[in-house]
Amino acid sequence: MSTTNNLNGLFITGTDTGVGKTAVAGAIATYLRGQGGSVGVMKPVETGCRTGKGGLVPADAVFLRRVSGTDDVAGAVCPYRFAEPLAPWIAAKRAGKKINTRLIVKICRAIAAGHDMTVVEGAGGMMVPLDEKYLFLDLAAELGFPVVIVGRAGLGAINHTLLTVKAARERNIEISGIILNHDRRGPGGAAESTNPEAIRELSGVARVFSMQYMPGIKRSAKALDDAGKDLARQGFFGLTKK
């Protein structure tokens, strides 16, 4: 199974919340699974979880676990779940709990050891805190996986993406690629058409890709498959990072 790097993990981060990280992570996992590989997934912390019969239900983690085909237990895929849609540190404090970042790293490495490729999805962006001293930036650096930065395709993408690239590079985190996610049908306006090249030039990251708008992508196996194949056509898979 070819991948974007010679390690067995990718860390999916966003330039903000709600930019499509889960859809991108799902498309990547779906494509890699379709290539015959064993794919692990992890969403270390999920907030904004609804209450189900067995407790809090982490919808994004449930989705990733389903599309990857992993048999890793749900408690490993998403060890921390909170009801309030807040930053993990704040959600944990308000729930009277503390996130054990050592445990997260241990579980993630165990998952990665059992699969050809593991896709780890953060919450929000790199500077989101898991506790008062530990950010998702720290987790990405400690795991050592190259990051995939997901951002909006339209206005604001340049600023948010360059800030994320800068934060990653200051911690010597390798950048496997940037994916600009379209949130509406059609080619978009001037920002959507000019942002990819501008981000390539300003960031020095050559691997900038687009994921076209696909309604219902989290519910449609075909849409996920199409999104993964489109990323493959653009060269996301099988190339070395730059």
C-alpha positions as CSV (number, residue, x, y, z in Angstrom):
1,M,0.0,0.0,0.0
2,S,1.5,3.3,-1.0
3,T,1.2,6.3,1.3
4,T,2.3,9.9,1.4
5,N,5.3,9.1,3.6
6,N,7.5,6.4,4.9
7,L,6.0,6.4,8.4
8,N,2.8,4.6,9.4
9,G,0.7,7.5,10.5
10,L,-0.8,10.8,9.5
11,F,-2.0,13.5,11.9
12,I,-5.0,15.4,10.5
13,T,-5.2,19.0,11.9
14,G,-7.3,21.9,10.9
15,T,-6.9,25.7,10.5
16,D,-10.1,26.1,12.6
17,T,-13.0,24.0,13.8
18,G,-15.6,22.9,11.2
19,V,-13.3,23.0,8.2
20,G,-13.9,19.3,7.3
21,K,-11.1,17.4,9.1
22,T,-13.3,14.4,9.7
23,A,-14.5,14.2,6.1
24,V,-10.9,14.4,4.9
25,A,-9.7,11.8,7.4
26,G,-12.6,9.6,6.3
27,A,-11.7,10.0,2.6
28,I,-8.0,9.2,3.3
29,A,-8.9,6.1,5.4
30,T,-11.4,4.9,2.8
31,Y,-8.9,5.2,0.0
32,L,-6.1,3.4,2.0
33,R,-8.5,0.7,3.0
34,G,-9.5,0.3,-0.7
35,Q,-5.8,-0.3,-1.5
36,G,-5.8,-3.4,0.6
37,G,-4.1,-2.0,3.7
38,S,-5.0,-2.3,7.3
39,V,-6.0,1.2,8.5
40,G,-6.2,2.3,12.1
41,V,-7.9,5.5,13.2
42,M,-8.0,7.6,16.4
43,K,-9.8,10.7,17.6
44,P,-8.2,11.1,20.9
45,V,-10.7,13.6,22.3
46,E,-14.2,14.4,21.0
47,T,-16.4,17.1,22.5
48,G,-20.0,17.9,21.7
49,C,-21.0,14.3,22.0
50,R,-24.7,13.3,22.3
51,T,-25.9,10.9,24.9
52,G,-26.8,7.4,23.7
53,K,-27.8,4.1,25.4
54,G,-24.2,3.3,26.4
55,G,-23.2,6.9,27.3
56,L,-21.7,9.7,25.3
57,V,-21.5,8.9,21.6
58,P,-18.5,10.4,19.7
59,A,-20.0,10.8,16.2
60,D,-16.8,11.6,14.4
61,A,-14.9,8.7,16.0
62,V,-17.8,6.3,15.2
63,F,-17.7,7.5,11.6
64,L,-13.9,7.0,11.3
65,R,-14.0,3.6,12.9
66,R,-16.7,2.5,10.5
67,V,-15.1,3.7,7.3
68,S,-11.6,2.4,8.2
69,G,-12.9,-1.1,8.9
70,T,-10.8,-1.4,12.1
71,D,-11.6,-3.8,14.8
72,D,-9.9,-1.7,17.5
73,V,-12.3,-1.1,20.4
74,A,-14.2,2.1,20.5
75,G,-12.7,3.1,23.8
76,A,-9.2,3.1,22.2
77,V,-10.3,4.9,19.0
78,C,-11.8,7.7,21.2
79,P,-10.7,7.5,24.8
80,Y,-12.0,10.8,25.9
81,R,-15.6,12.1,25.2
82,F,-17.4,15.1,26.5
83,A,-20.9,16.5,26.1
84,E,-20.1,20.2,25.8
85,P,-18.9,21.5,22.5
86,L,-15.8,23.2,23.9
87,A,-12.0,22.9,23.7
88,P,-11.0,19.6,25.3
89,W,-9.3,21.1,28.3
90,I,-12.3,23.3,29.1
91,A,-14.8,20.5,28.5
92,A,-12.8,18.2,30.7
93,K,-12.5,20.8,33.5
94,R,-16.2,21.5,33.4
95,A,-16.9,17.7,33.6
96,G,-14.6,17.4,36.6
97,K,-12.1,15.3,34.7
98,K,-8.5,15.5,33.5
99,I,-7.2,14.3,30.1
100,N,-4.2,12.0,30.5
101,T,-2.0,12.9,27.5
102,R,0.5,10.1,28.4
103,L,-2.4,7.6,27.9
104,I,-3.4,9.1,24.6
105,V,0.2,8.7,23.2
106,K,0.4,5.1,24.5
107,I,-2.9,4.1,22.9
108,C,-2.1,5.8,19.6
109,R,1.3,4.0,19.4
110,A,-0.4,0.7,20.2
111,I,-3.0,1.3,17.4
112,A,-0.2,2.3,14.9
113,A,1.8,-0.8,15.7
114,G,-1.2,-3.0,14.6
115,H,-1.9,-1.3,11.2
116,D,-0.2,-0.4,8.0
117,M,-1.4,3.2,8.4
118,T,-3.1,5.1,11.2
119,V,-5.0,8.3,10.7
120,V,-5.2,10.5,13.8
121,E,-7.6,13.4,13.8
122,G,-7.2,16.3,16.2
123,A,-9.9,18.7,17.5
124,G,-10.0,22.1,16.0
125,G,-6.4,23.3,15.3
126,M,-2.9,22.9,16.5
127,M,-3.2,25.4,19.4
128,V,-6.2,23.8,20.9
129,P,-5.4,22.6,24.5
130,L,-5.8,19.2,26.0
131,D,-4.8,20.5,29.3
132,E,-3.3,23.7,30.7
133,K,0.2,22.8,29.4
134,Y,-0.3,20.5,26.5
135,L,-1.7,21.4,23.0
136,F,-2.6,19.3,20.0
137,L,0.6,20.8,18.6
138,D,2.5,19.0,21.4
139,L,0.7,15.7,20.6
140,A,1.5,15.9,16.9
141,A,5.1,16.6,17.7
142,E,5.3,13.7,20.2
143,L,3.7,11.2,17.9
144,G,6.1,12.2,15.1
145,F,3.6,11.7,12.3
146,P,3.6,14.1,9.4
147,V,0.6,16.4,9.5
148,V,-2.1,17.0,6.9
149,I,-3.5,20.6,7.3
150,V,-7.1,21.0,6.4
151,G,-8.5,24.4,5.8
152,R,-11.4,26.2,4.1
153,A,-11.0,26.9,0.4
154,G,-12.3,30.4,0.5
155,L,-11.6,33.7,2.1
156,G,-9.4,33.5,5.2
157,A,-7.6,30.4,4.1
158,I,-4.2,32.1,3.5
159,N,-3.9,33.6,7.0
160,H,-5.2,30.5,8.9
161,T,-3.1,28.1,6.8
162,L,0.1,30.1,7.1
163,L,-0.3,30.4,10.9
164,T,-0.7,26.6,11.1
165,V,2.3,25.9,8.9
166,K,4.4,28.3,11.0
167,A,3.3,26.5,14.2
168,A,4.2,23.1,12.8
169,R,7.5,24.2,11.5
170,E,8.5,25.8,14.8
171,R,8.2,22.3,16.3
172,N,9.9,20.6,13.4
173,I,6.7,18.8,12.4
174,E,6.8,17.5,8.9
175,I,3.9,18.6,6.6
176,S,2.6,15.9,4.4
177,G,0.2,18.2,2.6
178,I,-2.5,20.9,2.8
179,I,-6.0,20.2,1.7
180,L,-8.4,23.0,1.0
181,N,-11.9,21.9,1.5
182,H,-14.8,23.4,-0.5
183,D,-18.0,23.9,1.5
184,R,-20.2,24.7,-1.4
185,R,-20.9,23.3,-4.9
186,G,-19.2,24.8,-7.9
187,P,-15.8,26.4,-8.6
188,G,-16.3,29.2,-6.1
189,G,-15.0,32.8,-6.4
190,A,-11.7,34.5,-6.8
191,A,-10.5,33.4,-3.4
192,E,-11.1,29.7,-4.1
193,S,-9.3,29.9,-7.4
194,T,-6.3,31.8,-6.3
195,N,-5.7,30.5,-2.7
196,P,-4.0,27.2,-3.7
197,E,-1.2,28.8,-5.6
198,A,-0.8,31.7,-3.1
199,I,-0.5,29.2,-0.2
200,R,2.1,27.2,-2.2
201,E,4.2,30.3,-2.8
202,L,3.9,31.8,0.6
203,S,4.2,28.7,2.7
204,G,6.8,26.8,0.6
205,V,4.6,23.7,0.9
206,A,4.3,22.3,-2.7
207,R,1.7,19.7,-1.8
208,V,-1.5,21.8,-1.8
209,F,-4.7,19.9,-2.8
210,S,-8.4,20.6,-3.1
211,M,-11.3,18.5,-1.9
212,Q,-14.5,19.3,-3.8
213,Y,-17.8,19.8,-2.1
214,M,-19.7,16.5,-1.7
215,P,-23.0,16.8,0.2
216,G,-23.6,14.0,2.6
217,I,-20.1,12.7,2.5
218,K,-20.2,11.3,6.0
219,R,-23.3,9.3,5.1
220,S,-22.3,8.2,1.6
221,A,-19.7,5.5,0.9
222,K,-19.6,6.5,-2.7
223,A,-18.9,10.2,-1.9
224,L,-16.1,9.1,0.4
225,D,-14.7,6.8,-2.2
226,D,-14.9,9.5,-4.9
227,A,-13.2,12.1,-2.6
228,G,-10.3,9.7,-1.9
229,K,-9.9,8.9,-5.5
230,D,-9.9,12.6,-6.4
231,L,-7.1,13.2,-3.9
232,A,-5.2,10.3,-5.5
233,R,-5.7,11.8,-8.9
234,Q,-4.2,15.1,-7.6
235,G,-1.2,13.2,-6.3
236,F,-1.9,13.2,-2.6
237,F,-1.0,9.5,-2.3
238,G,2.2,7.9,-3.3
239,L,4.3,11.0,-3.3
240,T,7.0,12.1,-0.8
241,K,6.3,15.1,1.3
242,K,7.9,18.5,0.4
